[in-house]
Amino acid sequence: MKIIITEDQVNLLNEGTNKSVKLLKKYYDIIGGGGRYEGQGKIRTVVSFLRKDSDDDLNHSSFPSYGFWGIGDDDQLIFRSVTLPKPENIPLMEYIGNTDELKEYLKDLHREEAEDILKRINHRRDNPLNEENDMSGESKEKTKIKNLLKKVLENKEFVYSFEDTSWDGIIIAKYTIEYHIEVEENVRGTGSDAVAGISVIIDKILLDGGDFYYDWVDSGYSENVWYIDYLHDHLVNEVLDVFPFSIYPTFYGHDEER
């Protein structure tokens, strides 16, 4: 006997089985991954998918979803679009069916990241260092920004240490990252709307005093390994946030081709 399945029945099956968020959260931690202000009223946010059963916690790669936002005249966030993780990174994406539920879920997570970035932008506008520019011309102001960053950040050796702890607070290991900074030439925008970039050059990574740099090299100098995430958050939240404009770091190995 031939079995005929109608389109309505297919839709009912899809609604009952394609619980994309529940399915993905079974295998992945889905967390906010920050983002960046790109100037001209544009924000790009990141939400990361981290596989729960990774065999190598030290090289726990994350797979991104990107959100795109505008800033209205009244400082209201304007949602533009959200991307889904690529199937080549998360094969499960090929099988989850309807993605509307997932997009709405990700949109809410992206909004939290965008709101945090918007707060940072307003903080920079109110920063007492953000005085009226006393140099004529946009190019001179950009030069002033670059010179300020070079004076403060370049030709210095930085060290950042942190401890990896278990869920009950027991110290498992201590990581130390030694690095220096190079200021990138391109600056976009002016005043508190300016966006600058820095290259963070990793010179050494130590795990309990032993060389761990080779592990980062083996990861392909990935910016997504968790210990580089720690350094990124330290720089963004504790070092770069004092400047009255946006600064974004990109990480490189000292022996990496650029």
Secondary structure, DSSP 8 states (H G I E B T S, - for coil): ------HHHHHHHHHHH--HHHHHHHHEEEEEEEEEE-STTEEEEEEEEEETT-S-GGG--EEEEEEEEEE-TTS-EEEEEE----TTT-GGGGT----HHHHHHHHHHHHHHHHHHHHHHHHHHT-TT-----SSSHHHHHHHHHHHHHHHHSS--EEEEEEEE-TTS-EEEEEEEEEEEEEEEEEESSGGG-EEEEEEEEEEEEETTEE-HHHHHHTTS-TTSHHHHHHHHHIIIIIGGGSSSEEEEEEEETTS--
